[in-house]
Amino acid sequence: MTDQELGITKSKEHQTGEWYAELVTKAGLADYAPMGGFIVTRPRGYAIWERLQNHLDSWFKDTGVQNAYFPMFIPESYLEKEKDIVEGFDPEVAWVTHGGYEELEERLAVRPTSESIITPFMAQWVRSHRDLPLRLNQWCSVVRWEATETKPFFRTKEFLWQEGHTAHHDEDDAFEETMTRLEQYERLYEDVLAMPALTGRKPPHDKFPGAHTTTTVETLMPDGKSVQAATSHYLGTSFAEAYDVTYVDEDEEEQLAHTTSWGLSWRALGALFMTHSDDQGLVLPPTVAPTQVVIVPIWDEESQDEVLEYAADLAAELDEANVRVELDDRDNRNPGFKYNEHELEGVPLRIEIGSYEVEDEEATLVHRPDGEEATVDREGIAATVEEHLDTIYAKLYAEAEETLEGEIREADSREEILGTIGQHGGYVKCGWCGDEACEDPIKDAIAAEIVMVPLDRDEEPVHDDCAICGEDAEETAYFAKSY
């Protein structure tokens, strides 16, 4: 492979879509499947998903969640029950009509989401107030067939996610659950993915069908679009009514349970890749990087043995300290090629070891995000490397935070909203009367919409008047274009 074949040829700033497509394939994250709208997740891409999954899964379990698994096929009669609550997922559903050569007596839906298969079993498992709260989660894939303009990880017909489903005694308990999951999603972005996030709730016309309240984590991409990065829904009693999720309380009275659902998909990976990466390739925070440190020994014929031995000892010490380290001692690639390859693959920290480092008992450290170099003592190298990995994380977060803060603007009129988003992208905060019709002029003109409103319903709007119709403002709305 030549350097040209290895490297990124598109510009992130000027050709964001083409750049992202090239990044995903050349950095070894995914390939395109033979069926349109599907991807093959390669080992490096899946390893990043596993690290994200491990963080989130442990937090769920720390707060009483148990993992389960439900069938990927949902009988049509089960899905039909949702129509008592919502119009259903009909345009999105992929149907199985035959098993082998035989036509099925009842069509089976490939799950677009799992309320209709999980909730009936929650109804069986909940009898008494002592059975509550019931907290279930499953890691699985779902299929949304209507996806047309697909983008790896951001939008595909099949995608990986987790979906949590819980049942509670009352509204207070269920809403506390909803907020706990929202806070965990925010923590994932802030503390693991080095991405500052905004939290809010969806306007009533954009909440999850059948939900009482949909809360959301929103993250900003470099092209000025917002990503709905995770959602947590308080469902009220609508699904409990449809599926008869009831319990007998302390007074022997039958009560409807209050339910929640919450989920995060591998869209988080797309947001991660797009936020931090650059024209040299993938950039990953050390928290999720499959390889955190690569050691590149640089030798000539005279120094080869001592350089390789020194580098191997250093790698062993880092491995012992639970640093994910790779020793790249290939003799068929020159150091420059190795540098470019590991930069493309997003390794956060490179350690260069040559004869001078061996002689002086040192190591040269190079940060992936910005190329900053430091020559450090060999003694105590594990602690030093950990400090540099923390610094790299802080750099990534600070840059993303600076970008976000500069992309939240205010507007007082329809024209200002259109002009600001049209010219700059990002978020525009404005007063909103609460009428869905006031979103239409913005959506029709530039395909921007209200991505969230403040979590606190009692929070006073920043502006007195609705920026679109001029009536009294009931909320502060955040308009943006979104993925």
N, C-alpha and C positions, 0 to 999 in steps of 0.2 A: 504494500500500500504506500502510495506517495504522500508527501505532506499535503498536497492539494486535495487528494481524495479523503484524507483524514480530517481536514479542517472545515470550519463553517465558512460558507461563501456569501451568505446573505447578511444583511444589516438588521440588527434588532430594532434600531430606531426607525429605519425607513422602510423595511420590508418585514414587519413583525410576523405576519402569518407564515410567510415562506421561511423566515429564520426559525420559527418555532418548529415547523415540520422537519426541517433539516436537523435541528438540535435533537429532537426525539429519536431519529433514526441513527444519526452519526454518534451520539453519545451512548448508544446501546440500550436505550430505555424501552423501545417498542418497535415493532414492524407492523405494516398494514396487512390485515388478513385478506384472503381471497374474496370474502364476502364484503361488499361495501358497508361501511359504518362500523366494522369490528376491527380490533387490533389484537396483536399477539404481544403480550407483556414479556419482555426479555428479563433474564435473571437480575440485571442491575436495577431495572425499573421495579421489579417485584421485591427485591431486597429493601428498597426504600419504603415501599408500601408496608412491608413487614415491620420495619422499625417504627413507622407511624402507628401501625396497628398495636404494637406492643405497648407503647406509651398509653394510648387511649384505653386499651383493654384493661390494663392494670388499674387505671383510675376508675373505670366502671366497676370493677370487682371490689375495689376499696369502698365503694358506696353502695354495696348490696346487690349489684347486678349479677345475674347468672346467665351464662351463654347456653343457647339451645340451637337446634336446627330444625327447620320446617321444610316440607317438600317444595321444590321449585315449581311444581305444577299445582294449579288451583282449579278445582271444579267450577264450571261456569255458574252453577247454582250458588256457590259460595260468593263468587264475585258479584252476582246479581243482588245480593243483600245490601251491598254498598250503595246500590242505586236508590235505596231509601234515604240515603244521606247526601249523595253526590251523583252527578251524571255518570261517573265511572271513568275508567281509563280506556274506553273502547278504541279510540284512534291509536293508542299506544300498545295495545295488547297483541302479542303473537300467540296464535292458537295452534294447539295440537289436535288434529282431527282423526288421525289414524295411528294405530299401533301395529306395526308390520303391515299386512295387507288388509287388516280389518278396520272398518270405521268404528270409532268409539261411540258408545251410547251417549256419552256426554262430553262435550268439548272440554279440553283442559287449557287454561291460560298459563303461559309462562310468566311467572310473577313480575308485574310491573312495580309492586310493593306488596307487603305481606299482611296488612291489617285483616284482610278477609280470610286468611288461613290461620293466623295466630290468634285473633280475638275469639273465635269459637272455642279454642282450647283453653284460653284464659277463663272463659265462662264455665268450662267444666272443672277447672282447677280451683276456682274461687267459690267457696260456699259460705264461709263464716268471716266475720271481721278479723278473726285470727289469721286468716290466709293473706291478709293485706299488710303492707303493700307487696305486690307481686311485680318483680322487675326482671324482664327477659331481654336478651339481645342476641342477634345472630349476625355473623359475618358471612356474606354470601354475594352472589351476583344477581342483578335484576336486568330485565330487558324492557326497553322503551322503544317500540318499533318506529315511532313517528319521527325520530331523529333524522334530519336530512343533512344539514350543513355540519358534518362531523369534524371534530378536532381531537386528536389523541388525548385521552384523560379528561379533557374538558367536556366533551359531548360525543358519546358513542352509543350505538344501539344496545350493547351490553356493557355494564360497568360493575365494578366491585364497590361494595359499601358495607357499612354496618347499619342495622336498623334496630332501635330499641323500642320496646313496647311495655308499658307499665299500667297497673291498675291500683287505685288508691281509695281511701275512705271518702274523701271530700275534696272540694276545690282547692283549699289551702294546701293540702298535702300534695296534690297533683301539680299545682302551679309551682310549688317549691322544687319538685322533681324537674319540671320543665326548665327552670332557671339553673339548677345544678348542672344539667347537661349543657346548656348554653355556655355556662362559665367554663366547663371542661373543654369545650370546643375552642373557646377564646384562648384558654391556657395553651392548648396544642399549638395554635398559630403563634402566640407570643413567645412561648418558652421552648418550643421544639423546632418550629419552622422558621423562626426569625422574621415573622411577618406581623406588623401591627394590624389590628383588626378593629372594625367598628361593630358594635352590637346594637340591635334595635328589634323592632317587630315589623312584620309586613302590614301594609294597609289592608283593611277588611276585604277589599276586592281581590287581593292577591294572596290571601292566606291559604293554607292547605285545605282542600275541600273537606268540609265537615268539621273543621277545627274551630274552637272558640278563639284561640290566639296562636299565631305562628311567630316565633322569635327567630332571628337570623343573625349570622355572622357574615359580614361583608368585607371583602378584601379588594384592594385596588391594584389593577395590573398596570404595567408600564405604558400600555397603549391608551390608558385613561378609562378603561372599562372596569366595571365592578364585577366581582365573582360572588355569587351566593355560595359561601364557603361551607356552611352547615346550617341546619335548621332544627329547632326543637319546638314541638307543638303541644299545647294543652288542648285536648280534644273535647273537654267537657264530658257530657254523658251521651253524646250522639251515637258513638260506636257501641257503647254499653247497651243502649236501648235496642239497636239493630241486632246485636248478637247476644242479648240477654246476659250481660255480665252483672250479676247481682250478688249481694251478700246479706247475711242475717246479722244485724247489729247487736249490741249488748242488751237491747230491750226486746230482742226476738222479732224485730221489725225488718222486713226486706227492703233493701236500699239498692239503688243503682250505683255502681262504681264510677269513679271519674278516671279517665284514661289519658295517657300521653303517648306520643311517639317522637322519635328523634333520630337523626341520621347524618352521617358524613360519608361522602364517596371519594373515589380516587380523583375527583375534580381537585381535591386538595393538592395532589401531586402536580397537576397541570399548573395550578397557581404558584406552587413552589418553584417549579422549573422556570416559568416565565418571569417571576419576580426577580430572582437573583442572577440568572445566567446572563452571559454576555456574548460578544462576537467571537470569543475564543472557545466557547462551548458551555458545558454545564457548570453551574456553581451551586454547591450544596453546603448547608450548615453542617458542622461536625456531628451534630446530634443524630442525623439520619444518613450520613454518608456511609455507604458500605465499606469503603476504605477511608479512614481518616487521615492517614499519613502514608506517603510513599517515600521510600529511601532509594535514591539513585546514586550508586557508586560510580565514580569517574576515575578510570585508571589508564595507565600505559603498561607496557610489558614489564617494566621494572617494579611498578608499584601494585600490580594486580592482586597478588596474594594478600598483602597487608591491608589494602583498601577493602577487599571483599570480606576479610575476617573481621575488620573493625565494623563494617556496615552490618554484618550478620549478628555480631554481638549487640549492637545497638538495637536492631530489630527484635532480638530475643528479649531484651530488657523492656522494650515498649509493649511487646506482646504479654509479658508477665504482668505488666501494669494495666492490662485490659484495654490497651489502645489497639484499634483495628488498623494494623500496619501491614504493608506489603513491601518486600525487598525486590526491587526490579534489577536483577543481576543478569538480564539477557545480554549475551555477547554479540547478537546479530542486529542490534539497534544502537545507534549512537545516542549520547545524552540528550541532544537537542530534540530528536524524534520522541524520546521518552517524555521529556518535559511537555511537549505539545499534546501527546496522547493522554497523559494524566490530567492536564488542564482541560482537555475536551471532556474527559470523564468525570470531572468535578471533584477530584481529590482535594480536600481543603488545605493540606499542608504538605509541602515537599521538603525533604531533607537531602542535601547534596553532600556527599562524602568524597573528597579527593585526597591526594597525598598531603596537602597542607593541613587539612582537618585532622588527619591521622597524626601528623607530626606534632601539632599543637594541642591535641586531645580536645578538639572542638567539633561542632557541626554547624552547617549553614542551613538556616530555615527560611523557606520562601512561602509567603501566604498566597493562596490561589486568588482571592478576590481582587487584589491590587498589586501583586508582585513585590510587596515589601519584604526586604531581606533582613535577617539578623544572624550574626555569628555568635554562638552560645557555647558554654562549657559542656564537655561531654559528661562530666559528673552531674548527677541529678537530672539527667536528660528527661526522664519520664515526667517529673513535676514541671519542668520547663515547657515541654510539649503541651501538657494540659493547659498551662497558662496561655500559650499561643492559640490553642484551639478555642478557648474562651474569648480571646481577643478577636478572632476571626468571626465568631458568632456575633459579638457586639458590633463589629463593623457592618455585617450584613443587616442587622436589625436597624442600626442607626441610619443607614442609607435608605432603607425602605420606609422608615418613619419620617425622614425628611421629605421623601417623595409624597407620602400621604398627606402630611400637614400642608404642603404647598398646593395640594389638589382639592381642598375643600373650600369652596367659595360661596358667597351669598348673592341672592338676587331678589329684586322687588317687583319684577314684572315678567310677563311671558317672553318679551323680547330679550330681556337679560338672561333668562334661563336658556333660551335657544342660542343666543350668541356665545354665552360662556361655554356651554357644553360643546357647541359646534366648533369653537376655536380651540379650547383647551382640553376637553374631556373632563374627567374627574367627577367629583360630587358637587352639586349645587344645592345649598340649603335655602329653603324659602317657606313662607307661610302657605298653609293649605287649608281650605275650608272643610275638607273631608269628603267632598263630592268626587266620585270616580270620574265624572265627565270632565273635570278640570285636568285630568291627566292626558286626555285624548289629544289636545292640540300639540302637546310636546311629543307624545308617542308618534303621532302621524307625521310630524315635521322632521324629526331627527332620530326616531326609534329609541328615545330615552324614556324612562319611566320612573315611578317612585319605587326605589329599591328598599327603603325602610323609613320608619318614623320612630321617635324616641320610645324606649321601653316603658317609661313611666307615663301612663295615660293622663296623669294630673300635671305633668310638666307644662309650664306656660310656653306657648310658641314664641320663637325669637322675634317673629314679625307679627304686627297687628292684623295685617290684611292678607288674604289669599293672593298670591302673585299672579294668578291666572284670571280670576273673576272679580277680585276686589272686595268680596264679602269678608266678614270677620274670619280670621284664621282660627281653626280649632287645633291644628297640629303644626309641627315643623316637619316638612317633607324633605327627604334627600333624593333628588333626581340624579340619574346617571344612565349611561348606556351599560348594558350588561351582557355577559356570556350566557 
